[in-house]
């Protein structure tokens, strides 16, 4: 599960968990990430305070470990904890690797709108 961007303040109130996000910090993070080579997607429910930034790297085929290392290198060095996903045109199974990077096939990514959120 990806963490919302910005400074997070969490407190427990009875049985619910209340989380607020520092919006000015969120904006600074978005502006700082705008010139990176990744596709960046900001998603969430409007006006609920839960926005996410996703880094997406795509490749038509990742046949071996060398190509996988090439595709994930920049994701491993972003310096943040935002959700990172590799879309592989030939992959069928979805999983999360030991570095926390999600891997998903192109067909599932295109056909299931919730696939990125639940990965």
C-alpha positions as CSV (number, residue, x, y, z in Angstrom):
1,X,0.0,0.0,0.0
2,X,1.3,3.4,-0.9
3,X,1.4,6.2,1.6
4,X,-0.2,9.6,0.8
5,X,2.1,12.4,-0.1
6,X,3.0,15.3,2.2
7,X,3.6,15.3,5.9
8,X,1.2,12.9,7.5
9,X,-0.3,13.5,10.9
10,X,-2.2,10.5,12.2
11,X,-4.2,10.1,15.4
12,X,-6.6,7.5,16.7
13,X,-10.1,8.6,17.7
14,X,-11.9,5.6,19.2
15,X,-12.1,3.0,16.4
16,X,-11.3,5.4,13.5
17,X,-7.9,6.6,12.2
18,X,-7.8,10.3,11.2
19,X,-5.0,11.3,8.7
20,X,-4.3,14.9,7.5
21,X,-1.9,15.9,4.8
22,X,0.2,19.0,4.7
23,X,-0.9,20.4,1.3
24,X,1.9,23.0,0.8
25,X,4.4,20.2,1.2
26,X,2.4,18.0,-1.2
27,X,2.6,20.8,-3.8
28,X,6.3,21.2,-3.3
29,X,6.8,17.4,-3.8
30,X,4.7,17.4,-7.0
31,X,6.6,20.4,-8.5
32,X,10.0,18.8,-7.6
33,X,9.0,15.6,-9.4
34,X,7.6,17.2,-12.6
35,X,10.9,17.0,-14.6
36,X,11.7,13.3,-14.0
37,X,11.4,10.8,-16.8
38,X,8.5,8.9,-15.2
39,X,4.8,9.0,-16.0
40,X,3.3,10.5,-12.9
41,X,-0.3,9.9,-12.0
42,X,-2.0,11.8,-9.2
43,X,-5.0,9.8,-8.1
44,X,-7.5,9.9,-5.2
45,X,-11.0,10.8,-4.3
46,X,-11.7,14.5,-4.8
47,X,-11.6,16.6,-1.7
48,X,-10.9,13.7,0.6
49,X,-7.3,14.5,1.3
50,X,-5.9,11.2,0.0
51,X,-3.9,12.0,-3.1
52,X,-1.2,9.6,-4.4
53,X,1.7,10.0,-6.8
54,X,2.5,6.9,-8.8
55,X,5.7,6.3,-10.7
56,X,5.1,4.1,-13.7
57,X,7.8,2.5,-15.9
58,X,6.7,0.5,-18.9
59,X,8.3,-2.0,-21.2
60,X,6.9,-4.2,-23.9
61,X,9.0,-7.2,-22.7
62,X,11.4,-7.9,-19.8
63,X,13.0,-11.2,-20.8
64,X,15.8,-11.4,-18.2
65,X,17.2,-10.0,-15.0
66,X,19.4,-7.5,-16.8
67,X,16.5,-5.9,-18.5
68,X,14.5,-5.9,-15.2
69,X,17.5,-4.2,-13.5
70,X,17.5,-1.6,-16.2
71,X,13.7,-0.9,-15.9
72,X,13.8,-0.7,-12.1
73,X,17.1,1.2,-11.5
74,X,15.6,4.7,-11.6
75,X,12.5,3.6,-9.6
76,X,14.8,2.4,-6.8
77,X,16.6,5.7,-6.7
78,X,13.8,8.2,-6.6
79,X,14.5,9.0,-2.9
80,X,10.8,8.8,-1.8
81,X,8.2,6.3,-0.8
82,X,5.6,6.9,-3.5
83,X,4.1,3.9,-5.2
84,X,6.3,2.5,-8.1
85,X,5.0,0.2,-10.8
86,X,6.5,-1.6,-13.8
87,X,4.1,-2.5,-16.6
88,X,5.3,-5.4,-18.7
89,X,3.5,-6.0,-22.0
90,X,4.2,-9.8,-21.8
91,X,3.6,-10.4,-18.1
92,X,0.5,-12.2,-16.8
93,X,1.1,-12.4,-13.0
94,X,1.2,-9.4,-10.8
95,X,3.4,-9.1,-7.8
96,X,5.5,-6.7,-5.6
97,X,9.2,-7.3,-5.5
98,X,11.6,-7.1,-2.5
99,X,12.2,-3.4,-3.2
100,X,8.4,-2.6,-3.0
101,X,8.0,-2.1,-6.7
102,X,4.8,-3.4,-8.1
103,X,4.8,-5.4,-11.4
104,X,1.7,-5.9,-13.5
105,X,0.9,-7.0,-17.0
106,X,-0.3,-4.6,-19.7
107,X,-3.6,-6.3,-20.2
108,X,-4.5,-6.2,-16.5
109,X,-3.4,-2.6,-16.2
110,X,-5.6,-1.6,-19.1
111,X,-8.7,-3.7,-18.3
112,X,-8.9,-3.3,-14.5
113,X,-9.1,0.3,-13.3
114,X,-8.5,-0.7,-9.7
115,X,-5.3,-2.8,-10.5
116,X,-2.9,0.1,-9.8
117,X,-4.6,1.0,-6.5
118,X,-4.7,-2.6,-5.2
119,X,-1.2,-3.5,-6.3
